[in-house]
Amino acid sequence: MKKFLILTQIAYTIFLPFWFLIWGISFMGFDSGFSWLAVGIVTAIGLYPIAGLVCSVLAWVLRTRKARAAVAVNLIPMLWLLGIGVPVLLINLFP
């Protein structure tokens, strides 16, 4: 359990510089003016480090009592990596 938590949290930390780049680029959604869609995208991308921190703390608290819940909570930031990271990677690899 400890190894899983440590490895996934190291992965989340490694992806932080890439998140910063994507977050900065996401502000270009406002180039054509204000829209609620752009606000939603920037907010959703901007929540990654907060979700990673909160889920990491909760996973460590839950690991002794509820191991399955700890794993589930710890995998929540993976939604950002898969939901944003994979499409961005595919767009850049196959233009």
FENLINMO-V978844 format. One record per residue. N is the residue number from 1. RES is the residue in one letter. NEAR is the number of other C-alpha atoms within 8 Angstrom. Layout:
{{N/RES/NEAR} {N/RES/NEAR}}
//
This chain:
{{1/M/6} {2/K/5} {3/K/6} {4/F/7} {5/L/13} {6/I/8} {7/L/8} {8/T/10} {9/Q/10} {10/I/8} {11/A/8} {12/Y/10} {13/T/7} {14/I/7} {15/F/8} {16/L/9} {17/P/7} {18/F/7} {19/W/10} {20/F/8} {21/L/8} {22/I/9} {23/W/11} {24/G/8} {25/I/7} {26/S/11} {27/F/10} {28/M/7} {29/G/7} {30/F/9} {31/D/6} {32/S/5} {33/G/5} {34/F/7} {35/S/7} {36/W/6} {37/L/6} {38/A/12} {39/V/9} {40/G/8} {41/I/9} {42/V/11} {43/T/8} {44/A/8} {45/I/13} {46/G/8} {47/L/8} {48/Y/11} {49/P/8} {50/I/7} {51/A/10} {52/G/13} {53/L/8} {54/V/8} {55/C/12} {56/S/12} {57/V/8} {58/L/11} {59/A/14} {60/W/10} {61/V/8} {62/L/11} {63/R/12} {64/T/7} {65/R/5} {66/K/8} {67/A/10} {68/R/6} {69/A/10} {70/A/14} {71/V/11} {72/A/8} {73/V/11} {74/N/14} {75/L/9} {76/I/11} {77/P/12} {78/M/7} {79/L/8} {80/W/11} {81/L/9} {82/L/9} {83/G/8} {84/I/9} {85/G/9} {86/V/9} {87/P/9} {88/V/8} {89/L/8} {90/L/8} {91/I/8} {92/N/7} {93/L/6} {94/F/5} {95/P/4}}
//
